[in-house]
Amino acid sequence: MPYNWFDRNLKWIYVLPAVAFVLVMMLFPILYTVRISFYEWSMSAITPPKWVGLDNYAALLKESRFWHAAGSTLYFTVVALAVEVVLGVAIALLLSREFRGKNLVKTVFLLPMVATPVAMGLVWLLIYEPTIGAANLMLKAIGLKPMLWLGSPAQAIPSLIIVDVWQWTPMISLIVMAGLATIPREPYEAADVDGAGRWKKFASITLPLLRPTILVAAMLRLIDVLKTFDIIYATTQGGPDLATETLNIYGYVLGFQYFKLGMASSLLVLFFALVMGLTLVMIWMRKRMEAQYD
Amino acid sequence: MNLLQRRLSAGLAIVMTVAMLAGCSGKSGGGSAESTMKAEPSAKASASPSSGQAAPSAKPFEGKTINLVTANHPWADAIKPLIPDFEAATGMKVNVQGYFEDQLTQKLTVQFTAGSETPDVFMYRPLQEGKLFFKNGWLQALDDYVNKDPAYDFADISKSAIGTATVDGKLAGIPIISEQEILYYRKDLLEAAGIPVPKTIDELVAAAKKLHDPGKEMYGFVARGQRSPLVTQVSSFLYSEGGDFMNGDKASINTPEALKAFTTYGTLLKDYGPPGVLNMSWPQAFGIFGQGKVAFLTDANSLYKNATDPSKSQVADKVGFAPFPAGAAGSKPYNITSWGLAINAKSVDKDAAWAFIQWATSKEIVLKTQEKGNPGARTSVWDNPQGTTGFPPELVAVIKESVKGGIDHDRPTVINVGEARDAVGEIVQKIITGETNVQPVADKANEALQAVIDKDKNK
């Protein structure tokens, strides 16, 4: 009886589209990428892919350029994430208070997040222009020395971090504001009775209760920062002198500029492992923290 | 927190990680949808009177459709308004799509890898992708097509341009844009300082030094400083000092001539360039030149409008053009085909595709696109006074001069151009960042370039 069959299997049928989507659009590309990573292939229609086993991985791990890219990825990620989390939480705390024009401030503050990253990259490229850009005009106006920004290997990553912080801090704030709204009032009242000060209340009540939320926000952001591509490619394309070449950019270069599909794939597999590893560490941290407060 | 929640969060993390990488590796699939879109029989075209060059009965491609993919390039802007005439004369429908350079390469690569029948005709960069595309079996060799119609006059297309578009003795595409490197300078500044237009690289360095005044935000020289983009522009320095990227199948970017050329270029940018040159490709270089803050600029002549168009340049009426200055081996700028038209080897209707190319690169149409400022590859059009009306007269003289001694490549001619360019670019970037011990850097880059060349031999 088909009707009964549907009835009994309804829970499977409902999730089927989602499962199919994940299989076709996510799992398949990943497995395919893993497969290509064992081949040498320039996408030729004439020369078929050549099986090279783990050679691609071995070659990558020997390359100083790969390690440099991995270093740049971590540098960019750690600093951007740290600044965004601290700033994001601070701003969320500010915005959770009542003041006039609060909604307007909130809206304006969230705008960078909605903007298209590549377009923003191009705008920042103009802002950072050392001779005619707005950033240096501002520095000069307040009597500071102009900087090279994206034009100097040492300043390029910090400059990009500023862009990332500008664009994505609002996301952290948004999540943390949601978390703030769920904190019960009672602990504060109890603290008031005990005569706790503002700082004490923040450190002993707000922060611990917010911690799970902050960790979720940080984890979401972590994955996103690690894979940052658009703003880097739109502004420096990995330069100057490879200073901003992250793993993602290097993967693109290997794939679409050097046409080394096998190498590019093996890099992506390693990158996948890195992202996965860091994410698992975050989940483990969260678990431990929960155990502490349970 | 219960178990379900924990599992959910772990699951969420995994799915998100997965989604991220799926975004990075989405290389398969692509554009077969377009090919299913067959032409609606072009009622519009048959209703309008045919444009005279073809008899009404001779609409050989009635009802056919081809897909054309162009770069966002002035040539594409010039050809698009002319296409309706072609459609009316042949009965063919031409669908046009445009992309920025990098996206174009990527789009074509993805389409061809997927074995797509579209696009039928596309713009490509013979020196950048030509070898790879051809050797991957993606391009239709055109040798059998070009001499079918004597009126096309294939011999009229410049030899060096054809040389650029030839791979393994086969014609991979038809040149549409040719370009040479020239020297742009500020007439007013040179006049005020009493400096004659530099004829040699030494004079250029001296003049740039004299006009360099960073305190007043006035800089002597600008050119591309980004790793890969700079390679094509340093090439003319290299040739003019008597070097080249390769000597036969030996990499030669660590020779004394090469080091001299790279050091000159790098030092000009380091000592007399505006701040931030390391992150400049041509838009930034022309941008700051157009802001009136730089005295000299070397780049391709085909970009001259960025310096002389008043909407882009504040010094539009003060820009002078000169042939590339001479080094130890004379003035040897590159003289290359920067863009060509090619046919997809899997295109279902190659005759229709060729008909389009034949039309778009005919004397008549090249004249029309060249009048709009797109330097073409046909000798007869350059000899025709009307053919040069799209350029300032001074520039025409410079172009004619540059073509004489020109070299037919502006980057290492290998399959994997991207990697080879990065090897060369690294040397120059190191010089710009102040590295004084250049020889070891160059030796290492030379090895990298040699590895790229050696790989080609197995293909």
Contacts between the chains, C-beta under 8 A, distances in Angstrom:
chain1	res1	chain2	res2	distance
A	22	B	15	7.2
A	22	B	18	7.6
A	25	B	22	6.2
A	26	B	15	7.7
A	26	B	18	4.8
A	26	B	19	6.1
A	26	B	22	4.5
A	27	B	18	7.3
A	29	B	21	7.6
A	29	B	22	4.9
A	29	B	25	5.0
A	29	B	26	6.1
A	29	B	28	7.3
A	30	B	18	6.3
A	30	B	21	5.8
A	30	B	22	6.6
A	30	B	25	7.0
A	32	B	25	7.4
A	32	B	28	7.0
A	33	B	21	7.2
A	33	B	25	4.3
A	42	B	132	6.9
A	42	B	136	6.7
A	42	B	415	7.8
A	43	B	109	6.3
A	43	B	112	7.4
A	43	B	113	4.4
A	43	B	136	6.3
A	44	B	135	6.9
A	44	B	136	4.0
A	44	B	137	6.6
A	45	B	112	7.2
A	45	B	113	7.9
A	45	B	115	7.0
A	45	B	136	5.7
A	45	B	137	4.1
A	45	B	138	6.4
A	45	B	345	7.7
A	46	B	135	7.2
A	46	B	136	6.4
A	46	B	137	4.2
A	47	B	136	7.8
A	47	B	459	7.2
A	128	B	276	8.0
A	129	B	276	7.0
A	129	B	284	7.2
A	129	B	287	7.8
A	129	B	288	7.8
A	130	B	274	6.9
A	130	B	275	3.8
A	130	B	276	3.8
A	131	B	217	6.3
A	131	B	274	5.1
A	131	B	275	6.3
A	131	B	276	7.3
A	131	B	288	5.9
A	131	B	291	7.4
A	131	B	293	6.0
A	132	B	287	7.9
A	132	B	288	6.9
A	132	B	291	5.7
A	132	B	293	7.6
A	146	B	275	7.2
A	148	B	275	5.5
A	148	B	276	5.2
A	149	B	276	6.9
A	150	B	276	6.9
A	150	B	279	4.7
A	151	B	275	6.1
A	151	B	276	2.5
A	151	B	277	6.7
A	151	B	278	5.2
A	151	B	279	4.6
A	151	B	280	7.6
A	152	B	276	7.4
A	152	B	278	7.0
A	153	B	278	7.2
A	153	B	433	6.5
A	156	B	279	7.5
A	216	B	9	7.7
A	219	B	13	6.6
A	220	B	16	7.4
A	223	B	13	7.8
A	223	B	16	5.5
A	223	B	17	6.3
A	223	B	20	5.9
A	224	B	20	8.0
A	226	B	20	7.9
A	227	B	20	4.9
A	227	B	23	7.5
A	227	B	24	7.1
A	229	B	24	8.0
A	235	B	279	7.8
A	236	B	279	5.8
A	237	B	226	7.0
A	237	B	228	7.8
A	238	B	227	7.9
A	239	B	226	5.5
A	239	B	227	5.2
A	239	B	278	6.5
A	239	B	279	6.0
A	239	B	429	7.6
A	240	B	225	7.5
A	240	B	226	7.3
A	240	B	227	7.3
A	240	B	278	3.3
A	240	B	279	5.3
A	240	B	429	6.5
A	240	B	433	7.6
A	241	B	227	6.8
A	241	B	278	6.7
A	241	B	426	7.3
A	241	B	429	4.6
A	241	B	430	7.0
A	241	B	433	6.1
A	242	B	227	7.6
A	248	B	24	6.8
A	251	B	24	6.5
A	253	B	418	7.1
A	253	B	422	8.0
A	255	B	27	7.3
A	256	B	102	7.9
A	256	B	105	6.9
A	256	B	106	5.3
A	256	B	109	6.6
A	257	B	228	7.7
A	257	B	418	3.4
A	257	B	419	7.6
A	258	B	416	5.8
A	258	B	418	4.8
A	258	B	419	4.7
A	259	B	109	7.5
A	259	B	132	6.0
A	259	B	416	6.5
A	259	B	418	7.3
A	260	B	416	7.9
A	261	B	27	7.6
A	265	B	25	7.1
A	268	B	21	6.3
A	268	B	24	5.6
A	268	B	25	5.7
A	271	B	21	7.4
A	271	B	24	7.8
A	272	B	17	7.0
A	272	B	21	5.0
A	275	B	17	5.2
A	275	B	20	6.6
A	275	B	21	7.6
A	276	B	14	7.6
A	276	B	17	5.4
A	279	B	13	4.6
A	279	B	14	7.8
A	279	B	16	7.9
A	279	B	17	5.8
A	280	B	13	7.5
A	282	B	13	7.6
A	283	B	9	6.5
A	283	B	10	5.7
A	283	B	13	5.9
A	286	B	9	7.4
A	287	B	6	7.0
A	290	B	1	5.4
A	294	B	1	7.7
